[in-house]
Amino acid sequence: MDRHELSQVTAEDVANVHQEDLKIQDQFGCRGLTYWFDEKRGTAFCLIEAPEEGAVKDMHNKAHGMIPNDIIEVDAKLVNAFLGRMENPSSINDDAENVIIREPGLRTIVISCAEDFTLLKAKAGNEKALSLLKSYNQTIHFLSEEYEGREVNSVPDCYQLSFQKAGFALSFAKELQKQFSSSKNNSEFKISIGISTGDPVNQSTELFGQTVLLAKRLSQVVSPGHTMISAETMDQLSSDWTQELPRDNVTVLNRDSERFINKLMDIIDSMWDKTEFSIHEFERKLTMSKAQLYRRITTICHLSPNDFIKEFRLKKALEALSKKNGNVSEIAYSCGFNSPSYFSKCFFERFGILPSSLARKE
């Protein structure tokens, strides 16, 4: 798939250019399958079967001279999952000469992660945990169908979905949180949701790579039971819709806060397992004072810098315990804790159960 940045170009212009590609595609061993075009933003994305990247550039160059800004190799299943099609929309006239597509490639990605299932079993019991997980899965499927979401990837307690309409994505998240915020579930089952909007090809070798990464990071830093929404997602909404957005469990970011979170996560992703890692690394690499760092992290994540690091490590430890990746001491050290006893204390304070109890459970 390639990306074209265009200015002062209409959907009719892009349709004509696409036809020029089709006329000579055989010369380069290519096959133009379809495209997406956002006239307002001036972005076009072509889906092409080709032997190599150079063939796509050569075909475009000879046909009309519009060389793509980016080209990435994509998996057909992921294209269909994210974008909903691999060919021209069925609503368009079958006559290839008259194909005019006005569908943008922009998608809103929702990542919804529930409480770790192993932890949920330990806290609520196997029967209750299975019941909650089943209810969560059923609700995800029901709401995604109602709001025209497409399931891209999932494990039993974490889903990645793609929405063409940002408003539908937020309605999905709002209803999902509402379903699991009742008093009977609130203490045992919480969902963390990250929402981001972006193009299929944009500064990544993976389809929707930057958008998925941001949504994932937002789901990681947001408090359990809450939703965090990117600035681009909010830009896609009307002012009337944003007024209806619940504020008690929703955090809306601006672009500066997004950049801060990405820098923060870049640092912690590379350093979290090192026992010597501390907030001083954040201060140094972000060129912030201790006070500045404290204000930024507490404002966005509602955690102190030290607690932010500890929370990240504890979640990594929980994941390792769930996968039986070692005994408690081994996991403590591998997750950056310099004392198994301190790790056990922190783990119990955060999750209400000792890591040794989790490690013993099958």
C-alpha positions in Angstrom: 0.0 0.0 0.0 1.3 3.5 -0.8 0.5 7.0 0.4 0.1 10.1 -1.7 0.0 13.6 -0.3 -2.0 15.7 -2.8 -3.2 19.2 -2.9 -6.0 20.9 -4.9 -7.0 17.5 -6.3 -10.5 16.2 -6.6 -11.9 12.7 -6.3 -12.5 12.8 -10.1 -8.8 13.7 -10.6 -7.7 10.7 -8.5 -10.1 8.4 -10.3 -8.5 9.4 -13.6 -5.0 9.0 -12.3 -6.0 5.5 -11.1 -7.2 4.6 -14.6 -3.8 5.7 -16.0 -2.2 3.2 -13.6 -4.5 0.4 -14.7 -3.7 1.0 -18.4 0.0 0.2 -18.0 0.1 -1.9 -14.8 0.9 -5.2 -16.7 4.2 -3.7 -17.9 5.4 -3.7 -14.3 3.8 -6.9 -13.1 1.4 -4.9 -10.9 -2.3 -5.0 -10.3 -4.1 -2.0 -8.8 -6.8 -3.4 -6.5 -8.4 -0.3 -5.1 -7.7 3.0 -3.4 -9.0 5.3 -0.6 -9.1 9.1 -1.0 -9.8 11.9 1.5 -10.5 15.1 -0.5 -10.6 17.3 2.5 -7.2 16.2 3.8 -5.6 15.5 0.4 -4.4 12.0 1.1 -4.7 8.9 -1.1 -3.8 5.3 -0.4 -3.4 2.8 -3.2 -3.6 -1.0 -2.7 -1.5 -2.7 -5.3 -0.2 -6.2 -5.9 3.4 -5.8 -7.0 6.6 -7.8 -7.1 8.6 -5.1 -5.3 8.4 -1.5 -4.1 10.3 -0.3 -7.2 7.7 -1.6 -9.5 5.0 0.5 -7.8 7.2 3.7 -8.1 8.0 3.0 -11.8 4.4 2.3 -12.7 3.2 5.6 -11.1 6.0 7.5 -12.6 5.3 6.4 -16.1 1.5 6.6 -15.8 1.3 10.2 -14.3 4.5 11.1 -12.5 2.9 11.1 -9.0 5.5 9.2 -7.0 4.1 8.0 -3.6 5.4 9.5 -0.4 5.5 6.2 1.4 5.2 2.5 0.5 4.8 -0.4 2.9 4.1 -4.1 2.5 0.8 -5.1 3.9 -1.1 -8.3 4.9 -4.3 -8.8 3.0 -6.2 -10.0 6.1 -5.2 -6.9 8.0 -6.2 -4.6 5.2 -9.6 -6.1 5.2 -9.8 -6.0 9.0 -8.8 -2.4 9.3 -10.4 -0.9 6.2 -13.2 -3.3 5.4 -12.4 -4.1 1.8 -9.8 -5.3 -0.6 -11.5 -4.1 -3.8 -13.7 -1.2 -4.9 -16.8 -0.5 -2.7 -19.8 -2.5 -3.9 -21.9 0.7 -4.0 -19.7 2.0 -6.9 -20.7 1.3 -10.5 -19.1 -1.9 -11.8 -17.8 -0.1 -14.9 -14.1 0.4 -14.1 -14.0 3.5 -16.3 -16.4 5.3 -13.9 -14.9 4.4 -10.5 -14.8 7.5 -8.3 -14.0 6.8 -4.7 -14.5 9.3 -1.9 -13.9 7.0 1.1 -11.0 8.2 3.3 -8.5 5.7 4.6 -8.6 7.4 8.0 -9.7 5.0 10.8 -10.2 5.2 14.5 -8.6 2.4 16.5 -9.9 1.3 19.8 -7.9 -0.9 22.1 -9.9 -2.3 25.1 -8.1 -4.3 27.8 -9.9 -5.9 30.7 -8.4 -7.0 34.0 -5.8 -9.8 33.5 -7.8 -13.1 33.5 -5.3 -14.9 35.8 -5.6 -12.1 38.3 -9.4 -12.1 37.9 -9.6 -15.8 38.6 -7.5 -15.4 41.8 -9.7 -12.5 43.1 -13.2 -13.5 42.0 -12.9 -17.3 41.6 -12.8 -19.3 38.4 -16.6 -19.4 37.9 -17.2 -15.7 38.4 -14.1 -14.8 36.3 -15.3 -16.9 33.4 -18.7 -15.3 33.7 -17.3 -11.8 33.6 -15.0 -12.6 30.7 -17.8 -14.2 28.7 -20.0 -11.1 29.4 -17.1 -8.9 28.3 -16.6 -10.8 25.0 -20.3 -10.8 24.2 -20.6 -7.1 24.9 -17.6 -6.3 22.7 -19.1 -8.3 19.8 -22.6 -6.8 20.3 -21.4 -3.2 20.5 -18.9 -3.5 17.6 -21.7 -4.7 15.4 -24.0 -1.9 16.6 -21.4 0.8 16.0 -19.9 -0.7 12.8 -16.6 -1.7 14.3 -14.3 -4.3 12.8 -12.3 -6.6 15.0 -8.7 -6.5 14.0 -7.0 -8.6 16.7 -7.9 -10.0 20.0 -7.0 -12.2 23.0 -9.7 -13.2 25.5 -9.3 -10.1 27.6 -7.9 -7.5 25.1 -9.5 -6.3 21.8 -8.3 -4.1 18.9 -11.1 -2.7 16.8 -11.2 -0.4 13.8 -14.0 2.2 13.2 -14.6 4.3 10.1 -16.5 6.9 12.1 -14.8 8.4 15.2 -18.1 9.1 16.8 -19.1 5.5 16.6 -15.8 4.5 18.2 -16.4 6.8 21.1 -20.0 5.6 21.5 -18.7 2.1 21.5 -16.3 2.9 24.3 -18.8 4.9 26.3 -21.4 2.0 26.2 -18.7 -0.6 27.0 -17.5 1.3 30.1 -21.1 1.8 31.1 -21.8 -1.9 31.0 -19.0 -2.7 33.4 -19.2 0.3 35.8 -22.1 -1.1 37.8 -21.6 -1.7 41.5 -21.7 -5.5 41.1 -18.8 -5.6 38.7 -16.9 -2.4 39.6 -14.7 -3.8 42.3 -13.7 -6.9 40.3 -13.7 -6.1 36.6 -12.3 -2.9 35.0 -11.6 -2.0 31.4 -8.9 0.4 30.2 -9.5 1.9 26.7 -7.2 3.8 24.4 -8.5 5.5 21.3 -6.4 6.9 18.4 -7.1 8.0 14.9 -4.8 7.9 11.9 -4.0 6.9 8.3 -3.1 3.4 7.1 0.4 4.4 5.9 2.2 7.0 8.1 5.8 6.8 9.3 5.7 3.1 10.1 6.4 -0.2 8.3 3.2 -1.6 9.7 -0.4 -0.9 8.6 -1.8 1.8 10.9 1.4 1.3 12.9 1.6 4.7 14.6 -2.1 4.8 15.3 -2.2 1.3 16.9 0.9 2.1 18.9 -0.6 5.3 20.3 -3.9 3.5 21.1 -2.0 0.8 22.9 0.0 3.2 24.9 -3.1 5.2 25.9 -4.7 1.9 27.1 -1.6 1.3 29.2 -1.3 4.7 30.9 -5.0 5.3 31.5 -6.5 4.4 34.9 -8.5 1.1 35.0 -12.2 1.9 34.3 -11.3 4.9 32.2 -10.9 5.9 28.5 -8.1 8.0 27.0 -8.7 9.7 23.6 -6.2 11.2 21.2 -6.3 14.7 19.8 -6.8 13.6 16.2 -9.9 11.5 17.3 -11.4 14.6 18.9 -10.7 16.6 15.7 -12.9 14.2 13.8 -15.9 14.9 16.0 -18.5 17.6 15.8 -18.8 20.1 18.7 -22.3 18.8 19.4 -20.9 15.3 20.0 -18.0 16.4 22.2 -20.5 18.1 24.6 -22.0 14.7 25.3 -18.7 13.1 26.2 -18.6 11.9 29.8 -15.9 13.6 31.8 -15.8 11.5 34.9 -14.0 8.6 33.3 -12.6 10.1 30.1 -9.3 11.8 29.5 -9.0 13.9 26.3 -5.4 14.6 25.1 -4.0 17.5 23.2 -1.1 17.0 20.7 1.5 18.2 23.2 0.3 15.6 25.7 0.4 12.9 23.1 4.0 13.7 22.3 4.8 13.6 26.0 3.2 10.2 26.4 5.1 8.8 23.4 8.4 10.1 24.7 7.6 8.8 28.1 6.7 5.3 26.8 9.7 5.3 24.5 11.9 5.7 27.5 10.2 3.3 29.8 9.9 0.6 27.1 13.7 0.5 26.8 14.5 0.8 30.5 11.8 -0.7 32.7 13.6 -4.0 33.4 16.8 -2.3 34.7 17.0 -2.0 38.4 18.9 1.2 38.2 16.2 2.9 36.1 14.6 5.8 38.0 12.8 9.1 37.5 16.2 10.7 36.9 16.3 9.0 33.5 12.9 10.7 32.7 14.2 14.0 33.9 17.4 13.8 31.8 15.9 12.4 28.6 12.9 14.7 28.7 15.0 17.7 29.8 12.5 18.4 32.6 13.0 19.4 36.2 11.6 17.1 38.9 8.7 19.5 39.5 7.9 19.7 35.8 7.9 16.0 35.3 5.7 15.4 38.4 3.1 17.9 37.1 3.0 16.4 33.6 2.7 12.8 34.7 0.2 13.4 37.5 -2.0 15.6 35.3 -2.2 13.0 32.5 -1.8 9.6 34.3 -2.9 10.5 37.8 0.2 8.8 39.2 3.5 10.2 40.5 6.6 9.5 38.4 7.8 6.8 40.8 4.3 5.2 40.9 4.1 5.3 37.1 7.3 3.3 36.8 6.2 0.9 39.5 2.8 0.4 37.9 4.4 -0.4 34.5 6.7 -2.9 36.1 3.9 -4.5 38.1 1.9 -5.0 35.0 4.9 -6.6 33.3 5.3 -8.9 36.3 1.6 -9.8 36.3 2.0 -10.8 32.6 5.1 -12.9 33.4 3.3 -14.6 36.3 0.3 -15.4 34.1 2.6 -17.0 31.6 4.6 -18.9 34.3 7.8 -17.2 33.1 9.7 -18.0 36.3 9.4 -18.1 40.1 8.6 -15.0 42.1 12.2 -14.0 42.7 13.2 -14.4 39.1 10.2 -12.4 37.9 10.9 -9.7 40.5 14.5 -9.1 39.3 13.6 -9.5 35.6 11.0 -6.7 36.0 13.4 -4.2 37.6 12.7 -4.8 41.3 15.9 -5.1 43.4 14.2 -7.0 46.2 11.7 -9.9 45.9 10.2 -9.0 49.3 9.6 -5.4 48.2 8.2 -6.7 44.9 5.7 -8.9 46.8 4.7 -6.0 49.0 4.1 -3.7 46.0 2.3 -6.4 44.1 -0.1 -7.1 47.1 -0.8 -3.4 47.6 -1.7 -3.0 43.9 -3.6 -6.3 43.1 -4.7 -7.5 46.5 -3.0 -10.9 46.2 0.5 -12.1 46.8 2.5 -13.0 43.6 3.4 -16.3 45.3 -0.3 -17.2 45.3 -0.6 -16.4 41.6 2.5 -18.4 40.8 1.1 -21.5 42.4 -2.2 -21.4 40.5 -2.6 -23.4 37.3 
